[in-house]
Amino acid sequence: MTVHQAATGDRMLGERVRERRRALALSQAELAGRVSDLLREGQSVGQTYISQIERALIGTSVDKLRALATALETTVAYLLGEASASARPRPRPRSLGVAESGRTDTARRAGEQPAQPRAWR
């Protein structure tokens, strides 16, 4: 793989991560939380990491790529640009992230009250 191919691949990954994150109406911090929840204990990612991936400043490991795909409700192949645009997953209707108990997953874990829904930017 040439440097150009690697840079192009990182750019595609970044564009597709941003596209899916926005389709799911997630902030970078919310996506980072989802990804961290899917990683092995002791591993985590933050908002800065997601931002760097979206801007193609860094690549990612296979484990984190799989967690990103799962958190974004898509496939690794789609994120890497190996699946065609026609195979792009359709955005699912977004709930407000409120579980049956009326609390968000994050609030349920932290034992806090759920945050108010965010306005569209």
The first five atom37 places (N, CA, C, CB, O) and aatype in JSON, in Angstrom:
{
  "aatype": [12, 16, 19, 8, 5, 0, 0, 16, 7, 3, 1, 12, 10, 7, 6, 1, 19, 1, 6, 1, 1, 1, 0, 10, 0, 10, 15, 5, 0, 6, 10, 0, 7, 1, 19, 15, 3, 10, 10, 1, 6, 7, 5, 15, 19, 7, 5, 16, 18, 9, 15, 5, 9, 6, 1, 0, 10, 9, 7, 16, 15, 19, 3, 11, 10, 1, 0, 10, 0, 16, 0, 10, 6, 16, 16, 19, 0, 18, 10, 10, 7, 6, 0, 15, 0, 15, 0, 1, 14, 1, 14, 1, 14, 1, 15, 10, 7, 19, 0, 6, 15, 7, 1, 16, 3, 16, 0, 1, 1, 0, 7, 6, 5, 14, 0, 5, 14, 1, 0, 17, 1],
  "atom_mask": [
    [1, 1, 1, 1, 1],
    [1, 1, 1, 1, 1],
    [1, 1, 1, 1, 1],
    [1, 1, 1, 1, 1],
    [1, 1, 1, 1, 1],
    [1, 1, 1, 1, 1],
    [1, 1, 1, 1, 1],
    [1, 1, 1, 1, 1],
    [1, 1, 1, 0, 1],
    [1, 1, 1, 1, 1],
    [1, 1, 1, 1, 1],
    [1, 1, 1, 1, 1],
    [1, 1, 1, 1, 1],
    [1, 1, 1, 0, 1],
    [1, 1, 1, 1, 1],
    [1, 1, 1, 1, 1],
    [1, 1, 1, 1, 1],
    [1, 1, 1, 1, 1],
    [1, 1, 1, 1, 1],
    [1, 1, 1, 1, 1],
    [1, 1, 1, 1, 1],
    [1, 1, 1, 1, 1],
    [1, 1, 1, 1, 1],
    [1, 1, 1, 1, 1],
    [1, 1, 1, 1, 1],
    [1, 1, 1, 1, 1],
    [1, 1, 1, 1, 1],
    [1, 1, 1, 1, 1],
    [1, 1, 1, 1, 1],
    [1, 1, 1, 1, 1],
    [1, 1, 1, 1, 1],
    [1, 1, 1, 1, 1],
    [1, 1, 1, 0, 1],
    [1, 1, 1, 1, 1],
    [1, 1, 1, 1, 1],
    [1, 1, 1, 1, 1],
    [1, 1, 1, 1, 1],
    [1, 1, 1, 1, 1],
    [1, 1, 1, 1, 1],
    [1, 1, 1, 1, 1],
    [1, 1, 1, 1, 1],
    [1, 1, 1, 0, 1],
    [1, 1, 1, 1, 1],
    [1, 1, 1, 1, 1],
    [1, 1, 1, 1, 1],
    [1, 1, 1, 0, 1],
    [1, 1, 1, 1, 1],
    [1, 1, 1, 1, 1],
    [1, 1, 1, 1, 1],
    [1, 1, 1, 1, 1],
    [1, 1, 1, 1, 1],
    [1, 1, 1, 1, 1],
    [1, 1, 1, 1, 1],
    [1, 1, 1, 1, 1],
    [1, 1, 1, 1, 1],
    [1, 1, 1, 1, 1],
    [1, 1, 1, 1, 1],
    [1, 1, 1, 1, 1],
    [1, 1, 1, 0, 1],
    [1, 1, 1, 1, 1],
    [1, 1, 1, 1, 1],
    [1, 1, 1, 1, 1],
    [1, 1, 1, 1, 1],
    [1, 1, 1, 1, 1],
    [1, 1, 1, 1, 1],
    [1, 1, 1, 1, 1],
    [1, 1, 1, 1, 1],
    [1, 1, 1, 1, 1],
    [1, 1, 1, 1, 1],
    [1, 1, 1, 1, 1],
    [1, 1, 1, 1, 1],
    [1, 1, 1, 1, 1],
    [1, 1, 1, 1, 1],
    [1, 1, 1, 1, 1],
    [1, 1, 1, 1, 1],
    [1, 1, 1, 1, 1],
    [1, 1, 1, 1, 1],
    [1, 1, 1, 1, 1],
    [1, 1, 1, 1, 1],
    [1, 1, 1, 1, 1],
    [1, 1, 1, 0, 1],
    [1, 1, 1, 1, 1],
    [1, 1, 1, 1, 1],
    [1, 1, 1, 1, 1],
    [1, 1, 1, 1, 1],
    [1, 1, 1, 1, 1],
    [1, 1, 1, 1, 1],
    [1, 1, 1, 1, 1],
    [1, 1, 1, 1, 1],
    [1, 1, 1, 1, 1],
    [1, 1, 1, 1, 1],
    [1, 1, 1, 1, 1],
    [1, 1, 1, 1, 1],
    [1, 1, 1, 1, 1],
    [1, 1, 1, 1, 1],
    [1, 1, 1, 1, 1],
    [1, 1, 1, 0, 1],
    [1, 1, 1, 1, 1],
    [1, 1, 1, 1, 1],
    [1, 1, 1, 1, 1],
    [1, 1, 1, 1, 1],
    [1, 1, 1, 0, 1],
    [1, 1, 1, 1, 1],
    [1, 1, 1, 1, 1],
    [1, 1, 1, 1, 1],
    [1, 1, 1, 1, 1],
    [1, 1, 1, 1, 1],
    [1, 1, 1, 1, 1],
    [1, 1, 1, 1, 1],
    [1, 1, 1, 1, 1],
    [1, 1, 1, 0, 1],
    [1, 1, 1, 1, 1],
    [1, 1, 1, 1, 1],
    [1, 1, 1, 1, 1],
    [1, 1, 1, 1, 1],
    [1, 1, 1, 1, 1],
    [1, 1, 1, 1, 1],
    [1, 1, 1, 1, 1],
    [1, 1, 1, 1, 1],
    [1, 1, 1, 1, 1],
    [1, 1, 1, 1, 1]
  ],
  "atom_positions": [
    [[0.85, -1.18, 0.0], [0.0, 0.0, 0.0], [0.89, 1.24, 0.0], [-0.96, 0.0, 1.22], [1.82, 1.33, 0.79]],
    [[0.6, 2.16, -0.87], [1.38, 3.39, -0.95], [0.89, 4.38, 0.1], [1.3, 4.0, -2.35], [-0.18, 4.21, 0.68]],
    [[1.69, 5.42, 0.33], [1.3, 6.47, 1.26], [0.01, 7.12, 0.79], [2.43, 7.53, 1.4], [-0.87, 7.43, 1.6]],
    [[-0.11, 7.34, -0.54], [-1.33, 7.95, -1.08], [-2.55, 7.07, -0.81], [-1.18, 8.2, -2.59], [-3.61, 7.57, -0.43]],
    [[-2.4, 5.75, -1.02], [-3.52, 4.84, -0.77], [-3.92, 4.87, 0.7], [-3.17, 3.4, -1.2], [-5.11, 4.86, 1.02]],
    [[-2.94, 4.9, 1.6], [-3.24, 4.95, 3.03], [-3.97, 6.24, 3.37], [-1.95, 4.82, 3.87], [-4.95, 6.22, 4.12]],
    [[-3.5, 7.37, 2.83], [-4.14, 8.65, 3.1], [-5.55, 8.68, 2.55], [-3.32, 9.8, 2.5], [-6.46, 9.2, 3.19]],
    [[-5.75, 8.12, 1.36], [-7.08, 8.06, 0.76], [-8.0, 7.19, 1.61], [-7.01, 7.53, -0.68], [-9.16, 7.54, 1.82]],
    [[-7.48, 6.07, 2.1], [-8.27, 5.18, 2.95], [-8.67, 5.85, 4.25], [0.0, 0.0, 0.0], [-9.81, 5.7, 4.7]],
    [[-7.73, 6.59, 4.86], [-8.04, 7.3, 6.1], [-9.09, 8.38, 5.84], [-6.77, 7.93, 6.7], [-9.97, 8.6, 6.67]],
    [[-9.0, 9.04, 4.69], [-9.97, 10.08, 4.34], [-11.36, 9.47, 4.18], [-9.55, 10.81, 3.05], [-12.35, 10.03, 4.66]],
    [[-11.43, 8.32, 3.48], [-12.72, 7.64, 3.29], [-13.29, 7.22, 4.64], [-12.55, 6.4, 2.37], [-14.48, 7.41, 4.91]],
    [[-12.45, 6.66, 5.49], [-12.9, 6.24, 6.82], [-13.45, 7.45, 7.57], [-11.74, 5.59, 7.61], [-14.53, 7.38, 8.15]],
    [[-12.71, 8.54, 7.56], [-13.16, 9.74, 8.28], [-14.48, 10.27, 7.76], [0.0, 0.0, 0.0], [-15.36, 10.64, 8.54]],
    [[-14.62, 10.31, 6.44], [-15.87, 10.81, 5.85], [-17.05, 9.92, 6.22], [-15.75, 10.89, 4.32], [-18.13, 10.4, 6.55]],
    [[-16.83, 8.61, 6.17], [-17.93, 7.68, 6.46], [-18.28, 7.66, 7.94], [-17.57, 6.28, 5.99], [-19.45, 7.52, 8.3]],
    [[-17.28, 7.8, 8.81], [-17.56, 7.87, 10.25], [-18.4, 9.1, 10.53], [-16.23, 7.9, 11.08], [-19.41, 9.02, 11.23]],
    [[-18.0, 10.25, 9.97], [-18.76, 11.49, 10.2], [-20.18, 11.37, 9.64], [-18.03, 12.7, 9.55], [-21.14, 11.78, 10.3]],
    [[-20.31, 10.8, 8.44], [-21.62, 10.65, 7.82], [-22.56, 9.8, 8.68], [-21.47, 10.02, 6.43], [-23.71, 10.18, 8.92]],
    [[-22.07, 8.65, 9.14], [-22.91, 7.75, 9.96], [-23.21, 8.38, 11.31], [-22.21, 6.39, 10.17], [-24.34, 8.27, 11.81]],
    [[-22.22, 9.05, 11.91], [-22.43, 9.68, 13.23], [-23.53, 10.73, 13.12], [-21.12, 10.32, 13.76], [-24.4, 10.81, 13.99]],
    [[-23.48, 11.53, 12.08], [-24.5, 12.57, 11.9], [-25.86, 11.96, 11.58], [-24.09, 13.53, 10.79], [-26.89, 12.46, 12.04]],
    [[-25.87, 10.86, 10.79], [-27.15, 10.2, 10.48], [-27.81, 9.66, 11.73], [-26.92, 9.07, 9.47], [-29.04, 9.59, 11.81]],
    [[-27.0, 9.28, 12.71], [-27.53, 8.77, 13.98], [-27.7, 9.88, 15.01], [-26.62, 7.68, 14.53], [-28.08, 9.62, 16.15]],
    [[-27.4, 11.11, 14.61], [-27.53, 12.29, 15.47], [-26.73, 12.13, 16.77], [-29.0, 12.56, 15.8], [-27.22, 12.41, 17.86]],
    [[-25.49, 11.66, 16.62], [-24.6, 11.5, 17.77], [-23.54, 12.58, 17.76], [-23.96, 10.09, 17.76], [-23.06, 12.98, 16.7]],
    [[-23.17, 13.05, 18.93], [-22.02, 13.94, 19.03], [-20.76, 13.07, 19.0], [-22.08, 14.82, 20.35], [-20.84, 11.85, 19.14]],
    [[-19.63, 13.7, 18.81], [-18.38, 12.94, 18.83], [-18.17, 12.3, 20.2], [-17.18, 13.84, 18.47], [-17.68, 11.17, 20.29]],
    [[-18.53, 13.0, 21.25], [-18.38, 12.46, 22.61], [-19.31, 11.26, 22.83], [-18.68, 13.55, 23.65], [-18.92, 10.28, 23.46]],
    [[-20.53, 11.34, 22.31], [-21.46, 10.22, 22.44], [-20.95, 8.99, 21.69], [-22.85, 10.61, 21.94], [-21.05, 7.87, 22.18]],
    [[-20.41, 9.22, 20.48], [-19.86, 8.1, 19.72], [-18.66, 7.51, 20.46], [-19.44, 8.56, 18.31], [-18.52, 6.29, 20.53]],
    [[-17.81, 8.35, 20.99], [-16.65, 7.86, 21.75], [-17.09, 7.0, 22.92], [-15.79, 9.04, 22.25], [-16.47, 5.97, 23.21]],
    [[-18.16, 7.39, 23.59], [-18.69, 6.59, 24.7], [-19.18, 5.24, 24.23], [0.0, 0.0, 0.0], [-18.91, 4.22, 24.87]],
    [[-19.9, 5.23, 23.11], [-20.39, 3.95, 22.56], [-19.22, 3.04, 22.19], [-21.27, 4.21, 21.32], [-19.24, 1.84, 22.5]],
    [[-18.22, 3.6, 21.53], [-17.06, 2.8, 21.11], [-16.33, 2.27, 22.34], [-16.1, 3.65, 20.23], [-15.96, 1.09, 22.38]],
    [[-16.11, 3.11, 23.32], [-15.42, 2.69, 24.54], [-16.16, 1.55, 25.24], [-15.25, 3.87, 25.5], [-15.53, 0.64, 25.77]],
    [[-17.48, 1.61, 25.24], [-18.28, 0.55, 25.85], [-18.08, -0.8, 25.15], [-19.76, 0.93, 25.83], [-18.24, -1.85, 25.77]],
    [[-17.74, -0.76, 23.87], [-17.58, -1.99, 23.09], [-16.16, -2.55, 23.12], [-17.97, -1.72, 21.66], [-15.94, -3.7, 22.75]],
    [[-15.21, -1.75, 23.57], [-13.82, -2.18, 23.6], [-13.53, -3.02, 24.84], [-12.89, -0.98, 23.55], [-14.28, -2.99, 25.82]],
    [[-12.43, -3.77, 24.77], [-12.01, -4.56, 25.93], [-11.74, -3.65, 27.11], [-10.76, -5.4, 25.6], [-11.41, -2.47, 26.95]],
    [[-11.88, -4.21, 28.29], [-11.63, -3.44, 29.5], [-10.22, -2.86, 29.47], [-11.83, -4.32, 30.76], [-9.28, -3.54, 29.06]],
    [[-10.1, -1.64, 29.88], [-8.81, -0.97, 29.86], [-8.57, -0.16, 28.6], [0.0, 0.0, 0.0], [-7.63, 0.63, 28.55]],
    [[-9.42, -0.34, 27.57], [-9.3, 0.45, 26.35], [-10.45, 1.44, 26.31], [-9.3, -0.45, 25.09], [-11.57, 1.14, 26.73]],
    [[-10.17, 2.6, 25.8], [-11.24, 3.59, 25.61], [-10.78, 4.59, 24.56], [-11.6, 4.3, 26.94], [-9.6, 4.68, 24.23]],
    [[-11.74, 5.33, 24.04], [-11.43, 6.42, 23.12], [-12.19, 7.64, 23.6], [-11.81, 6.05, 21.63], [-13.2, 7.53, 24.3]],
    [[-11.71, 8.8, 23.22], [-12.36, 10.04, 23.61], [-12.83, 10.82, 22.4], [0.0, 0.0, 0.0], [-12.65, 10.39, 21.26]],
    [[-13.43, 11.95, 22.66], [-13.95, 12.82, 21.61], [-12.83, 13.25, 20.67], [-14.64, 14.04, 22.21], [-13.05, 13.34, 19.46]],
    [[-11.65, 13.52, 21.2], [-10.51, 13.95, 20.38], [-10.13, 12.87, 19.37], [-9.31, 14.29, 21.27], [-9.81, 13.17, 18.23]],
    [[-10.17, 11.61, 19.8], [-9.84, 10.49, 18.92], [-10.81, 10.43, 17.75], [-9.86, 9.16, 19.71], [-10.4, 10.26, 16.6]],
    [[-12.11, 10.56, 18.04], [-13.13, 10.54, 16.98], [-12.91, 11.71, 16.03], [-14.57, 10.59, 17.58], [-13.0, 11.55, 14.81]],
    [[-12.61, 12.88, 16.57], [-12.36, 14.06, 15.75], [-11.15, 13.83, 14.83], [-12.12, 15.29, 16.63], [-11.19, 14.2, 13.65]],
    [[-10.1, 13.23, 15.35], [-8.9, 12.98, 14.54], [-9.18, 11.96, 13.43], [-7.76, 12.5, 15.43], [-8.64, 12.09, 12.33]],
    [[-10.0, 10.97, 13.71], [-10.36, 9.99, 12.67], [-11.18, 10.69, 11.59], [-11.17, 8.79, 13.28], [-10.93, 10.5, 10.4]],
    [[-12.17, 11.49, 11.99], [-13.02, 12.18, 11.02], [-12.22, 13.13, 10.13], [-14.13, 12.96, 11.74], [-12.57, 13.34, 8.97]],
    [[-11.16, 13.69, 10.66], [-10.33, 14.62, 9.88], [-9.17, 13.92, 9.19], [-9.8, 15.72, 10.78], [-8.31, 14.57, 8.61]],
    [[-9.15, 12.58, 9.25], [-8.12, 11.75, 8.61], [-6.71, 12.08, 9.1], [-8.17, 11.93, 7.09], [-5.74, 12.0, 8.34]],
    [[-6.61, 12.46, 10.37], [-5.29, 12.73, 10.94], [-4.63, 11.47, 11.45], [-5.41, 13.74, 12.06], [-3.4, 11.39, 11.53]],
    [[-5.45, 10.47, 11.8], [-4.92, 9.2, 12.3], [-5.74, 8.06, 11.7], [-4.96, 9.15, 13.85], [-6.88, 8.25, 11.26]],
    [[-5.15, 6.89, 11.71], [-5.87, 5.67, 11.37], [-6.36, 5.04, 12.67], [0.0, 0.0, 0.0], [-6.39, 5.7, 13.71]],
    [[-6.73, 3.78, 12.62], [-7.22, 3.13, 13.83], [-6.86, 1.65, 13.81], [-8.74, 3.31, 13.98], [-6.53, 1.1, 12.76]],
    [[-6.92, 1.03, 14.96], [-6.63, -0.41, 15.05], [-7.85, -1.2, 14.58], [-6.24, -0.8, 16.5], [-8.95, -0.67, 14.45]],
    [[-7.63, -2.48, 14.33], [-8.72, -3.35, 13.9], [-9.8, -3.43, 14.98], [-8.2, -4.77, 13.57], [-10.99, -3.36, 14.67]],
    [[-9.39, -3.56, 16.24], [-10.37, -3.64, 17.34], [-11.24, -2.38, 17.4], [-9.65, -3.85, 18.68], [-12.46, -2.46, 17.54]],
    [[-10.6, -1.25, 17.29], [-11.35, 0.01, 17.36], [-12.2, 0.22, 16.11], [-10.39, 1.2, 17.56], [-13.28, 0.8, 16.19]],
    [[-11.72, -0.24, 14.97], [-12.49, -0.15, 13.73], [-13.78, -0.98, 13.85], [-11.65, -0.62, 12.52], [-14.86, -0.53, 13.47]],
    [[-13.65, -2.19, 14.37], [-14.84, -3.03, 14.58], [-15.82, -2.38, 15.55], [-14.43, -4.42, 15.1], [-17.03, -2.38, 15.32]],
    [[-15.29, -1.82, 16.63], [-16.15, -1.15, 17.61], [-16.83, 0.07, 16.99], [-15.34, -0.74, 18.86], [-18.0, 0.34, 17.25]],
    [[-16.09, 0.82, 16.17], [-16.67, 1.98, 15.46], [-17.83, 1.54, 14.57], [-15.6, 2.7, 14.62], [-18.9, 2.15, 14.59]],
    [[-17.61, 0.48, 13.79], [-18.65, -0.01, 12.89], [-19.89, -0.43, 13.67], [-18.13, -1.19, 12.05], [-21.01, -0.09, 13.28]],
    [[-19.71, -1.15, 14.77], [-20.84, -1.58, 15.59], [-21.56, -0.38, 16.19], [-20.37, -2.53, 16.71], [-22.79, -0.31, 16.14]],
    [[-20.8, 0.56, 16.74], [-21.4, 1.76, 17.36], [-22.16, 2.59, 16.34], [-20.33, 2.61, 18.03], [-23.14, 3.26, 16.68]],
    [[-21.7, 2.57, 15.08], [-22.33, 3.35, 14.02], [-23.38, 2.54, 13.25], [-21.28, 3.86, 13.07], [-23.92, 3.02, 12.25]],
    [[-23.65, 1.34, 13.72], [-24.68, 0.48, 13.13], [-24.43, 0.25, 11.64], [-26.06, 1.1, 13.34], [-25.34, 0.37, 10.81]],
    [[-23.19, -0.09, 11.32], [-22.8, -0.36, 9.94], [-21.74, -1.44, 9.92], [-22.28, 0.93, 9.25], [-21.54, -2.13, 10.92]],
    [[-21.07, -1.61, 8.79], [-20.05, -2.64, 8.66], [-18.67, -2.01, 8.51], [-20.36, -3.56, 7.47], [-18.54, -0.85, 8.12]],
    [[-17.66, -2.79, 8.81], [-16.28, -2.35, 8.59], [-16.07, -2.08, 7.1], [-15.27, -3.42, 9.11], [-15.43, -1.1, 6.74]],
    [[-16.6, -2.94, 6.25], [-16.45, -2.77, 4.8], [-17.01, -1.43, 4.35], [-17.15, -3.9, 4.05], [-16.4, -0.76, 3.52]],
    [[-18.14, -1.02, 4.89], [-18.71, 0.27, 4.51], [-17.8, 1.41, 4.96], [-20.12, 0.44, 5.11], [-17.54, 2.34, 4.2]],
    [[-17.32, 1.34, 6.2], [-16.46, 2.41, 6.71], [-15.17, 2.54, 5.9], [-16.12, 2.17, 8.17], [-14.65, 3.65, 5.74]],
    [[-14.66, 1.43, 5.4], [-13.42, 1.45, 4.64], [-13.63, 1.76, 3.16], [-12.71, 0.14, 4.78], [-12.67, 1.85, 2.4]],
    [[-14.88, 1.92, 2.75], [-15.16, 2.25, 1.36], [-15.21, 1.04, 0.46], [0.0, 0.0, 0.0], [-15.22, 1.19, -0.76]],
    [[-15.23, -0.16, 1.04], [-15.28, -1.38, 0.24], [-16.69, -1.75, -0.18], [-14.65, -2.52, 1.0], [-16.88, -2.52, -1.12]],
    [[-17.68, -1.22, 0.52], [-19.08, -1.45, 0.16], [-19.55, -0.23, -0.63], [-19.97, -1.69, 1.44], [-19.17, 0.9, -0.33]],
    [[-20.38, -0.46, -1.63], [-20.84, 0.64, -2.47], [-21.81, 1.53, -1.72], [-21.5, 0.1, -3.74], [-22.36, 1.16, -0.68]],
    [[-22.02, 2.71, -2.27], [-22.95, 3.65, -1.67], [-24.36, 3.07, -1.63], [-22.95, 4.98, -2.43], [-25.14, 3.38, -0.73]],
    [[-24.69, 2.22, -2.61], [-26.02, 1.62, -2.61], [-26.18, 0.64, -1.46], [-26.29, 0.91, -3.93], [-27.31, 0.31, -1.06]],
    [[-25.06, 0.16, -0.91], [-25.11, -0.77, 0.23], [-25.09, -0.02, 1.56], [-23.94, -1.75, 0.17], [-25.07, -0.62, 2.63]],
    [[-25.1, 1.3, 1.47], [-25.04, 2.11, 2.68], [-26.24, 1.81, 3.57], [-25.0, 3.61, 2.34], [-27.37, 1.75, 3.08]],
    [[-26.02, 1.63, 4.86], [-27.14, 1.37, 5.75], [-28.07, 2.58, 5.82], [-26.64, 1.01, 7.15], [-27.61, 3.72, 5.8]],
    [[-29.34, 2.32, 5.88], [-30.31, 3.4, 6.02], [-30.32, 3.89, 7.46], [-31.72, 2.95, 5.59], [-30.23, 3.08, 8.38]],
    [[-30.44, 5.2, 7.67], [-30.52, 5.69, 9.04], [-31.77, 5.15, 9.71], [-30.5, 7.23, 9.08], [-32.86, 5.15, 9.12]],
    [[-31.61, 4.7, 10.92], [-32.76, 4.24, 11.68], [-33.4, 5.43, 12.37], [-32.35, 3.15, 12.71], [-32.72, 6.39, 12.71]],
    [[-34.72, 5.36, 12.57], [-35.34, 6.46, 13.32], [-34.66, 6.57, 14.67], [-36.87, 6.23, 13.48], [-34.45, 5.56, 15.35]],
    [[-34.35, 7.76, 15.06], [-33.62, 7.96, 16.31], [-34.58, 8.16, 17.46], [-32.68, 9.15, 16.2], [-35.42, 9.06, 17.45]],
    [[-34.43, 7.29, 18.44], [-35.14, 7.54, 19.68], [-34.29, 8.55, 20.43], [-35.37, 6.21, 20.52], [-33.19, 8.88, 19.99]],
    [[-34.77, 9.02, 21.51], [-34.0, 9.97, 22.29], [-33.02, 9.27, 23.21], [-34.93, 10.86, 23.11], [-32.44, 9.89, 24.1]],
    [[-32.81, 7.96, 22.99], [-31.88, 7.22, 23.81], [-32.43, 6.9, 25.18], [0.0, 0.0, 0.0], [-31.67, 6.6, 26.1]],
    [[-33.73, 6.98, 25.32], [-34.34, 6.75, 26.62], [-34.81, 5.31, 26.68], [-35.51, 7.73, 26.87], [-35.61, 4.86, 25.85]],
    [[-34.32, 4.6, 27.65], [-34.72, 3.21, 27.84], [-36.13, 3.15, 28.43], [-33.71, 2.46, 28.74], [-36.71, 4.18, 28.77]],
    [[-36.65, 1.96, 28.55], [-38.0, 1.81, 29.09], [-38.16, 2.47, 30.45], [-38.35, 0.34, 29.2], [-39.25, 2.92, 30.81]],
    [[-37.08, 2.52, 31.21], [-37.13, 3.12, 32.54], [-37.24, 4.64, 32.47], [-35.89, 2.73, 33.34], [-37.47, 5.3, 33.49]],
    [[-37.08, 5.2, 31.25], [-37.14, 6.65, 31.12], [-35.79, 7.31, 31.33], [0.0, 0.0, 0.0], [-35.7, 8.54, 31.36]],
    [[-34.75, 6.51, 31.48], [-33.41, 7.05, 31.68], [-32.53, 6.65, 30.51], [-32.81, 6.55, 33.02], [-32.72, 5.58, 29.92]],
    [[-31.59, 7.49, 30.18], [-30.68, 7.14, 29.09], [-29.71, 6.07, 29.55], [-29.91, 8.37, 28.59], [-29.53, 5.87, 30.75]],
    [[-29.09, 5.37, 28.59], [-28.11, 4.35, 28.94], [-26.98, 4.94, 29.78], [-27.54, 3.7, 27.67], [-26.55, 4.33, 30.75]],
    [[-26.51, 6.11, 29.4], [-25.43, 6.75, 30.14], [-25.89, 7.09, 31.55], [-24.95, 8.02, 29.41], [-25.16, 6.85, 32.52]],
    [[-27.1, 7.63, 31.67], [-27.61, 7.99, 32.98], [-27.82, 6.74, 33.82], [-28.92, 8.77, 32.84], [-27.58, 6.75, 35.03]],
    [[-28.27, 5.67, 33.2], [-28.52, 4.44, 33.94], [-27.21, 3.92, 34.51], [-29.19, 3.37, 33.03], [-27.17, 3.46, 35.66]],
    [[-26.12, 3.99, 33.73], [-24.84, 3.52, 34.21], [-24.3, 4.42, 35.31], [-23.84, 3.44, 33.07], [-23.77, 3.94, 36.31]],
    [[-24.44, 5.71, 35.13], [-23.87, 6.66, 36.08], [-24.79, 6.92, 37.27], [-23.55, 7.95, 35.39], [-24.37, 7.55, 38.24]],
    [[-26.04, 6.45, 37.19], [-26.98, 6.69, 38.28], [-27.46, 8.13, 38.32], [0.0, 0.0, 0.0], [-27.85, 8.61, 39.38]],
    [[-27.43, 8.81, 37.19], [-27.84, 10.21, 37.13], [-29.13, 10.35, 36.35], [-26.74, 11.07, 36.49], [-29.61, 9.4, 35.73]],
    [[-29.69, 11.53, 36.4], [-30.88, 11.83, 35.61], [-30.46, 12.02, 34.16], [-31.6, 13.09, 36.15], [-29.36, 12.5, 33.9]],
    [[-31.33, 11.65, 33.19], [-30.97, 11.82, 31.78], [-30.87, 13.29, 31.4], [-31.98, 11.12, 30.89], [-31.57, 14.14, 31.94]],
    [[-30.0, 13.55, 30.45], [-29.86, 14.91, 29.93], [-31.03, 15.21, 29.0], [-28.5, 15.09, 29.19], [-31.66, 14.3, 28.48]],
    [[-31.29, 16.48, 28.79], [-32.32, 16.88, 27.86], [-31.84, 16.61, 26.43], [-32.67, 18.37, 28.05], [-30.64, 16.68, 26.17]],
    [[-32.74, 16.29, 25.5], [-32.32, 16.04, 24.11], [-31.6, 17.26, 23.55], [-33.55, 15.69, 23.23], [-31.95, 18.41, 23.84]],
    [[-30.57, 16.99, 22.74], [-29.78, 18.06, 22.13], [-30.49, 18.61, 20.91], [-28.39, 17.57, 21.75], [-31.16, 17.88, 20.18]],
    [[-30.34, 19.88, 20.7], [-30.91, 20.51, 19.49], [-30.01, 20.19, 18.31], [-31.07, 22.07, 19.66], [-28.81, 19.99, 18.47]],
    [[-30.58, 20.14, 17.14], [-29.81, 19.93, 15.92], [-28.9, 21.11, 15.7], [-30.73, 19.72, 14.69], [-29.28, 22.25, 15.98]],
    [[-27.73, 20.86, 15.21], [-26.78, 21.96, 14.94], [-26.91, 22.4, 13.52], [-25.32, 21.54, 15.22], [-26.2, 23.31, 13.09]]
  ]
}
